[in-house]
């Protein structure tokens, strides 16, 4: 990867790389954003329904502890939520 290249260009204006996967997995498991929010609040992570939507749409960043909690509540690992972007980085490194 070029040293002068803008590393964040590939985010296409999104503030996180996990939102699409969070949305996909949440819908696959037939969970509403409110249900995820409720589960997170029960374990002390204060993320309201609208924030879940904002994360999924790339309008909000995700802290590492939030990502870990969201992954736990979805029954996946944080790496599962980052998988596509990790593959992208490897491809970029090899080009």
Secondary structure, DSSP 8 states (H G I E B T S, - for coil): --TTS-TTGGGTT-S-SSHHHHHHHHHHTT--HHHHHHHHHHTT----HHHHHHHHTTSS---HHHHHHHHHHHTS-HHHHHHHHHHHHHHHHH-
